[in-house]
Amino acid sequence: MAPSKNAKRATAISLISSIALIVGLLSCPNGADAVPPNKIPHKADISHPKGQSPWPDYGEIPKVNTPEVKAWVKAVNWAKVPKLPIRPVEHLGDPPECKGEHKGECWWTCDMCVAPDDVVDCPGKNTWGLTFDDGPQTGVTEDLFKLLHEKNVTATFFVTGMKSSKGPWLLQDTIDRGHHLASHTWSHSGLTTLTNEQIVAELMWTQKYIFDHTGYKVKYFRPPYGDIDNRVRGIARELGFKTVIWSNDWDTQDWQLEENSITPKEVIRIFKNDLDELPTRKKGVITLEHDGDQKMAHMARTLLEMGIKKGLKPMNIAQCMGDKVGYLQVPAPAPVPGKTPPKPAQQPHQDPASSAAADPSTGDKMDTTLGTLPAGDVSKQSAGIASSALSLTGLSAVCWALVTVVTSLIL
């Protein structure tokens, strides 16, 4: 008996639906693709890009004999770096002791000397550069995110490379929440105690780690302990960094809470004394706080509320400096389905090491440049990333809904 027209029609529909199902399964974004592309698992990162050296060890000053460091060092114009002594220290990595005279060296640690291009205060009166050092710290940095969201303010997080390797997902989370990332070196060592090559390695490995995990190339850096002189400044400038210290006497001393060498009442008293001097200040302030443990996070709430009550306007360093990009390089916005992708804006800066770096496996120069977002504040850039993520999520949902319909037709 010949098949009926209905049977033939059903067979054709089933065949077409099967083909559509296979195509849909191959082309629909999966769950991992439906989130921002830089999201990574919540675990420590001990990996490294293929063909490149491993990340420096946790708590260790980075090695200087790797191909990457050699390329970065080669890109520096050493004629512009003053020849100053390496400061002696009993234990490598600690801040140095002040001995002798240091004329012409502008050594902040011993003379509180700042260079004209050091960022020390926010220019606008009552503006407050809110900064947190030494993170990210899992379980603590997230609590600060909640606090800052509650108060509707942003901050700059000066992160170390070694801490970032323990919580790399927090780097992208910082950006997604509208905050600003900056460098605090890899191992948190006193920079004036290191060789030129070690200083380059400290700065560039941290910048590279943040860049590889977020697509953002940091511009601002804060020397650990504020330990900087004209030699360190010269190297940092050559690598494209801008130095940030903090306003004189506006170190909250919260770092001593972790060591139990100061009480919360003493920290509050120190900050209150600073706030009492606000009417005499012509400029704003930059404070020094940390996200090392829960004591610091709890204190951050108290200090933030005290400062706002006194009329301070908290913001991240890029905002307080009127820097609408805040980075040397940012990723191009993700394309929206159905729309023509925007042309990348001109690069605000390409660090000299980018063009000089070579692939260790081939010796060929590596192109590490990315497109940049048009000028806009850091929070708007983060909003663009979140919007792209939602667009991709919506596309995924629609696609998989169609697959479900096709599957029901087959069955």
Secondary structure, 3 states (H helix, E strand, C coil): CCCCHHHHHHHHHHHHHHHHHHHHHHHCCCCCCCCCCCCCCCCCCCCCCCCCCCCCCCCCCCCCCCHHHHHHHHCCCHHHCCCCCCCCCCCCCCCCCCCCCCCCCCCHHHHCCCCCCCECCCCCCCEEECEEEEECCCCCHHHHHHHHHHHCCCCEEEECHHHHCCCCHHHHHHHHCCCEEEECCCCCCCHHHCCHHHHHHHHHHHHHHHHHHHCCEECEECCHHHCCCHHHHHHHHHCCCEEECCCCCCECCCHHHHCCCCCHHHHHHHHHHHHHCHHHCCCCEECEEECCCHHHHHHHHHHHHHHHHCCCEEECHHHHCCCCCCEEECCCCCCCCCCCCCCCECCCCCCHHHHHCECCCCCCECCCCCCECCCCCHHHHHHHHHHHHHHHHHHHHHHHHHHHHHHHHHC
